[in-house]
C-alpha cells in the first residue's frame, strides 16, 4: 500500500471531523497557542543566560515575566528530528525521522491535527524540514494538519523563498524572521476576526548558517569575535521579530490568554560554543548538543514570573497542550509527558526519564531499503542559500523498516533522570555516567563508582529502544 493511500485512509478516519468542527469553541477558556522555535539556537545564546556579547531584550523580558526553563532539552541534537518530536509528542526515531532531511511519515498524528479538529485555526510559518512543503507532498504542513502555511523545506535567510500553501516558491522581501512573523500576524488577525482560537507555529530560519544579517544588527557586535558577529546579529533580528509578535498580541488584546512558547531545535554548532558551560555541540548527545532556551508566557495561567530546574523536552509539548486544553491524546506510544503541573507550579520533579537516541543511519542506508514515500514526492522545491549535492534545494528520505535486528540498537544513546545521565557513545560504545546537577559540564565520568545505577539506567534505555523500534516497523499504524 502506498504512503498516499495510507494517508487518505488515515485522514478519512481521524480527520474527517475537520469539516464538522465548530467555528467557535464552546470553551472560552481554551487559549490561543503559538510555538516559536529558533534554528540551531543553543542554551547559552541569550542575554538572560549571561552571554557576554549577545543582545536579546525580548527573550530576556519573556524569561523575566513568564516561566523560564533552565533545563529544557531538544529531543534530538539535530533539527528535523526535534521538529517531529514537537509535532507528535514522540521520539523522532519512531517514525524514521533520524536526522536532517529525513521526513516524517504520513500516518503520524500531530498537534495540528488534534487542535484543528477541536476548532483551532492552524497555521505554519517558516522552516518546516519534515518533508517537502509542495502541494503533492504527503508530509507537507497541510497534510500534517495546518490549514494554511508559508513554509520552507529547510533553512532561509534575508529575502526568503517560501511556498504558500504548497504553491511554487515565491520570494518575499525583508529580514527572514520579520517576514514570517508578519505573515503569521496576518493569519492570526483573520482567525481573530472569525472568532476562532488559533494555533500557530513560527519556526525561524535563524540563526542557522550561512549567516546573513542586516548592517544595523551587525553594527551592534563590532566588539564581538569576527567569526560569530553575523550569527549574533541573526539572533538579535529573531529576537526583534519575537517582540513584534508580542506587541501585536498586546495591541489586539490577546496577550492574556495566549500561550507563547519559545525554544531552540538543538544545541549550538561548534562556532556558537563561545560561552557555553556545557560539553559538546550540535549533533552530539552531550548537554551542549541538547540543552536549549525554553520560555513560556501565558499571563492567564502564569501571572507571576517563575523559573524551574525540572527537566523538560520538546516531546512534552503535545501532551502538555492537550492536557491544558482538555483534548484526548493519540492512542499510540508517546515519549513526552504533560507539564501542566509545571505551569501550575505543583510539579517539582519529572516522573519519568528522558531518553535520547541518535540512530545509526549508515546501517539503514546500506540495506538498500524500500522508500517509505516515493522519491519524487520527497524532492524539495524551496531554494536555500547553499548547495548540497549540486542543488540549492533539499530532498528528503524515509525507509520502511519491517523487522527488528540486533544491529538496530546501534548509535549514540542516553537516558536522563532527575539527576543522572547515562550515555552509550561511540563505536564500540563507551559507557558514561554523569551527575548533571553537580556536573552539568559532563567533565567527570562517575560510572566506576555507581555501577548498579548505570546498569539500571542502561536496562531502562534498552527497553525504551525496543519500544521505539517496534514503532519504527509501523506497528503503531495498524
N, C-alpha and C positions, 0 to 999 in steps of 0.2 A: 504494500500500500504506500503511495507517495505521501510526502510530507504535506502537500497541499490538500490531498483528500482527507488525511487525518485531521488537518487543521479545520476543514469545513465541518466535519463531523463533530469536532470538539466545540466549535462555535455554535452549532445548532443546539448542543446540549447545554453548555454553561452560559453562553452569552445571548441566548435567544431572548432573554428578558431585557436587553438593552433598549429595544424599541418601545417596550411597555413601561420603562422606568418613569417615575413621576418627574415632571419638570422641576418641582419644588419639593424638597424633602419634608416629610412630616415633622421631623425633629429639628427645631431651630437651634438646638444645642450643638449640632454637628459643625465642626469648624471648616473653614477653608484650609487647604493644605498645600504648602509649597516646599518642595525638596530641591535645594540648591547644592551643587557639587563642583568643586574645583578639580582640575585635571593635573595630576602629579603634585598636589599641594600637601606637603608634609606638615607634621605636628609643629615643628619649630618655626614655621614660616608665618608667624603672626606677631603683631606688636604685643598682644597680651601674653604671649609666651616668651617675651623678652628678646626678640631678635634685635641685634644691635643696629641694623640699618632700616629694616622694613617698616613702612607706614601702612597700617590697616585700621584706620579710625572707626570704620563701620563694624568690622568684626570685633574690634575691641569693645565697642558700645554694646553689641549683642551679648558678648561674653560677660559684660558687667551688669546687664539688665535681665538676662534670661537664665537658662540652665546651661552651665558650662561643663562639658565632659572632659575631664583631664586624662582619662584612659579610654579614648574612643579608637576603634580599630576598623580598618578596611578588611573585608572578608578575604581579600587576596592582595598580594603585593603588586598587582597589575590591573589595568583599567577595565577591560571588558568583563573579567570575572566579577569584580566588585559591583559593576552595574547590574549584572544578572542577580546578584545577591539582594540588592535593593528591590528589584522588580518582583522577586519570587519569595523572599524570606528563606531561601535555601542556599546551601553551599553551591557555587557555580559548577563544580565537578559533577553534580547530579545530572546536569543537562548538557555536559560536554563543552561548556564554555571555559576551556582550560587556560587561555591566555589571550593576549591582544589579537584581535581579528579572528577569534573563534566565536561563532554565533551562538545565540540562544536557540532553543528548539521550539517549534511552533506549538507544541502541546502544553507548554508551561502556562500556569495561571499567574497573572501579575496583579499587583496592587491596582493598576489602572483598570483591569477587567473588573475587579471587585467593586471599586468605587464608582465606576461608570454605571454598573448595574444598579447601584444604590442611588443613582440620580445625579452624581457629580459630573460637571463639565471637566473633561480631562484633556490636557494639552502638554506636549513635549516641545522643548526649545533648546537647541544646541547640540552637543555631542551625544550621539546615540551609541554607536560602537557595539551593538548587539546583533548586527547583521546590516545589510544594505537598507537604506531608507526609501528606496524607489518603490513605486506602487506595486510592482509584481512580486516583491519580496514577501515571503510568508512570515518574516520576523521583523517587519518594519514597525514603527511605533503604532500605526493604525491597527495592524494585526495583533499587537500586544496591548490593545485596549484604549489608546488615545484617539479621540475623535478628530483632533487637529494637531499637526506638527510642522515645525520648521526646523529641520534637523540636518546633521552631517553624519556621514558614515563613521568618520574618525575625528581628527582634530582640525581646528581652524584658527585663523589669526585675524588681523585687521582686514576689512573689506571681505568678509567671508562669503564663500559659495555654499549655499544651503538649498535643500529641497523642501518645497512647501507641499505638504500632503502627498508626497510621493512623486511630484512632478519633476521635470527637468531642472537641474541645478540653476539657480539664479544668484547673481552677485548683489549683496546688499552693502552699501557704503557705511563705513563707520568703524569704531573700535569694536572688536568682536563681542566682548562681554556686554557692552551697552546695546548692541544690535539685538541680541536675543532677549535682554530684559525689556527693551522697548516693545518687541513683538509679544512677549508674554503678558505685558500690561494690557495691550490691546485685546488679547484673548480674555483676560480676567475682567476687563471692562464690559465686554459683551456678555459674559456669564452673569455678572452682577446686574446688568440691565434686565436679563431674563429671570432674575431672582433664583439663580442656581448656585449652589456651592461649587467651588472649583478645586480641582487637584491639578497642580502644575509642576512639572519637572523642568528646572532651569539648570542645564548641565553645561558649564562653561568649557571653553576650549583652552583656557589659561589655567596655570602657567606652563603648559606643555611646550617643549622645544619644537621647532626653532622659535627663538624669542623675538617677537616683533612688537615694539612698543611705540607709543606716541612720544614725541620730543618733550612735551610738557611733563610727562611722567618720568622719562629718563633724567630730566634735569634735577629731580629730587634725589638722585643717587650718584651724584658726581663724586662723593667721597667713599662710595662702596667699591669693593673689588671689581675690576672691569668685567670679569667673566660672568658675573651674576647681575649686572646692572639692569639689563633688559628683562631678565626674569623677575626681579623685584618690581620693576615698573609694570609688568603684566599683572602681578598680584595686586598692586595698588589700583590699576584700572578695574580689575574684577571687583575689588572692594568698593570702588566708587559706584559700579553698576548695582551692587547689592544695596547701596544707600539710595539709589534711585527707586529701586523696588520698594524698600521700606517707606520712603517718602510718599509713594503713591498709595500704599496701604493706609497710611495715616490720613492723607487727604481724602481718600474715598470712604473713610470711616470704617475700615475693615480690619484694622490692626488688632483690635481687642480679641476677636475670635478667629484669627488666622494663625495656624501653626506653621512657623517658618523654621526649617531645619537646614543647617549648612554643615557639610563635611567635605573632606578630600576623598579621592578614589584610591589612593595608595600613597606610600611614603615618598620621600624626596628622591629624585635621581642623584647620581653622585655629585653633580655640580651644585646641588642645593644643600649639601651637608654642612654648610659653614658653621652653624651654631648648634647643631643637633646634639643633645646629650646621649643619643642612642647609637647603638651599633647597627651597621648595615644600611641598606638603601633600597630603592625600588627594585623589585624582582626577588628580594630575599625575605625570609620569614623572621628575621630579627626585628626588633622594635622599630628601627629606622625605616624598614620597608612596609610596616603595617600600621603604625600609630599615626593618626591624622587629626586635624582640628575637628571638633564637634561641638556645635552650639545650637540651642533651640530657643526661639522666642514664641510665647503664646500667653499674652497677658491675662487672658481669661482663666487659665489654669496655673500659670506661673507668674503671679503678681509681684513676687519679690525675687531678687537675684539669688541664685544658688549655684554651687559647684559640687560635682560628685566625682569620687575616685572609683566608683563601681565600673567594672569592665563592661563595655558595650561594643557592639559591632554592627556593621551596615545590614547584616541579615536580620537584625532586630526591628528594622523599620516597618516592614509589612505587618508582622504580628502586633507591634505596638499601635500602629494606626488602626488596624482592625479592632483592637480592644478599645481604643479611645472612642471610636465611632460606633461601637457595638455591632460589628459585622462578623459573620462566620468565617473562620479560617478555611483554606482549601484542605480537603481530606487527602493529604499526602505528607510524606516526611518533611518537616521544616527544621531548620537549624537555628533560626533566630527565636527569641523569646519576647514577650511583651515587657516593655519598660514603663508601663503605666504607673507602677509603684514609684519609679524614679521621678516621674512628672509630679506625682502627688507628694513626694518626699518621704515615702514609707519604706522604700527598698534600700537596704544597707549593704547587701552583698548579692552577687549573682548566684542564682540557684544551680546553674549548670555551667560546665566549662565551655570555652570557645575552642573549636578545632580549625586548623588551617592545613591546607594541602596544595602544594604546587605539583600537580600531576606531571609525570614524565611523558611529555608528548612525543618524544623521539620514538618510543616504542609504539605509540598509537599510529604514527605515520608510517613506520617500517612495515606494518602489517598490510599495507595497501587496502585499507578497509573500504566498505561501501559508503559513499557520501550520504549523510542524513538528508540533505537538501541538494537538489540538482545544481551543479556548479554554475550554470548560467544565472540562476536565481541568487547566487551568492556573490555576484560581481557588483562591486560598488560603482557609484557614479559621481559622487561629490569630490572634487579635487582638493588635495592638501597642498601644503607649501613645499613638500619634499618628495623625492622619488623613492619608490620601493619596487624592485624588480622591473625597473624601466617605466613605471607608471606613476602618475600623480594620484590615482585613485587606489583604494584598498579593497581587496577581495576577502571573503570570509570562508570558513570551513567548519564542518562538524561531521563526525563519523558515527555510524552505527557501531554499537559495542554490545554484542548479543550474549557474551558469556564472560564469566569472571575467571581469571587465571592468576596464579601467584605473582607473576611479574607486574600485574596491575597495581600492586600496592607500592610500587616504587615512587621516587620523587621525594623532595623535602616535605616534611610534615611536622606539625606542632600541636600541642594542646595546652591551653592556658586556663588554670583555675583562678581562684581569687587571690592567690599569692605566687604560685609556682608555674613555670613554663617549661615543658619538656619538649625537646626537639630531636628529630631524626634528620640529619643534614649531611649531604654529600653522597658519593657513590664510590665505595661502600659507605653506608650510613654511619655517621658518628652520633652517639647518644649524648645529649647535653641537657642539663637541668639548671635553671636559674631561679633565684628568688627575686621576682620582678619588683616587689615592694621595696626590698633593700638594695637591689642592684639592677635598676632599670636599664643601665648601660650594658647589661649582659657580659660583664667582664670576668665573672668568677663562676666557672662550671663546678657545681657542688654535687654532681651525681655520685661521686665516690662516698660521700657522707650520708646520702639519702637514697640508697639503692632500692629499698622497699617502696618508697614513694614513686620513684622513677618507674619501677615495674608496674605499679598500679596505674599510673597515667598512661604508660605505653599500651597496656591492655585496653584501657578505655579508648585510646586513639585507634587501635586496630579494629575494635568493634564498630566504631563510628565509620571507619573507612569501608568496612564491609557493607554497611547500610548505604553509603554513597555509591559504591559500585553497583549495588542492586538497582538503585535508581538509574544509574548510567545505562543499564541494559534496557531501559524503557519500561520496567515493571510498574512504575507509578502511573503510567498512562493507560494501563489495561483495565 
